């Protein structure tokens, strides 16, 4: 009897080893084909992880790795992809569910390959985003999230609880978590029928009445800005005006409590469009490194605001002017190391050839009016001695520099974080622009509303400087460089929806970038190289 059991046990081991050996060989053949650059489908599903999947199996000696408990845990995760604005179908969801439903099929080579491919793709979308930002938004050089999906897969396989491990991949910011909740909220609104548009007409104001006012109440109540009366009426009350102000504040509009053309147009944006905007910005937040620094400057181009955070607390905030739609402020990260009082302004090429040179060709006195000098090799050249008509973008051996003073385009101070775009934060003599809700008027640089307040903020921890000393330097009219005691990280980003302590915020897509992100997110997942 013992001999018979021993023989059966031996035969069982031989069968298992033979099956495993066949499995290993099948995986090896698949991975070699994928590595050769040949598109491979498994059960009709294209393998996306054309680099990481072969690497993973090679390092694992082509063994199968997915147990049924791990498969169940991962399927629960992919089922939640929709909550993050992602598409479960991108991760072989239906096929994996069918394979998992069959205990035999779930342990097949095909199942193992598809689970691995889906995991690597899903993890990479949380670690780096589904899309390449430079392909959908052009110049996008902000600090990126870092992480390797293959390394994360190994960690999850070892520790077992994938759902718990994946919690670590989600961006930790309040804004990301808030947008996930907001996405759910607006999807519920959509499921309940959304909201109707309000008819066009004269500006609605407190004291008015009528069917349009009643429509406004229903519209604001659906989104949570207004609590409907027990017996709804058609009166434009102060309570309604306050609800309109909250709506306007949450959408970057002038908060006057009246419903003019711009507020009406924003109210009539569909719930579907808001859902799409939230999904686009969830993706943008997945692109951004969560560690922005202990002390950093954050400029949101679409919000026209500069904020400074220290140890996760907001410590400084001001309105800014950003680049025009045809001279966009780029998205990037860098380090602020110094500021300059009474700065000279060296006219950059774009402004020089598009704006300044045409004016000088019409009237050379333009330079004197703007307090500009012409330099060649560091030496001043008399403007009258130059044949301006012969100069162009292809031939311009001079530099034009504006002297410090009231007319200087940079105002009293510029804050420097040297970068390839020649973008910096600075003062401006055009203060009237800061009173406008939409402030895309610069040639790319960022104009600050009250720059000397920011100077005082920066020198608070610099014992060699104080407000009086700053004032004295400014009065000399001579330029002065002030090195920061501790450099600050600077992050210039573009977000049209986010969540802060006041709730979900929406902004106008001033650079028309949302559509490309929304469209690309709706497409199937690209290969993961």
Secondary structure, 3 states (H helix, E strand, C coil): CHHHHHHHHHHHHHHHHHHHHHHHHHHHHHHHHHHCCCCCEECCEECCCCCHHHHHHHHCCCCCCCCHHHHHHHHHHHCCHHHHCCCHHHHCHHHHHHHHHCCCHHHCHHHHHHHHHHHHHHHHHHHCCCCCHHHHHCCEECCECCCCHHHHHHHHHHHCCHHHHHCCCCCCCHHHHHHHHHHHHHHHHHHCCCCCCCCCCCCECCCCECHHHHHHHHHHHHHCCCCCCCCCCCECCHHHHHHHHHHHHCCCCCCCCCECHHHHHHHCCCHHHHHHHHHHHHHHHHHECCCCCCEEEEEEHHHCEEEEEECCEEEEEEEEEEECCCCCCCEEEEEEEEEEECCCEECCHHHHHHHHHHHHHHCCHHHHHCCEEEEECCEEECHHHCCHHHCECCECCCEEEECCCCCCCCCCEEEECCCCCCCCEECCCCHHHHHCCCCEEECCCEEECCHHHHHHHHHCCCCCCCHHHHHHHHHHCCCEEEEEEEEEEEEEECCCEEEECCEEEECCCCCCCHHHHHHHHHCCCCCCC
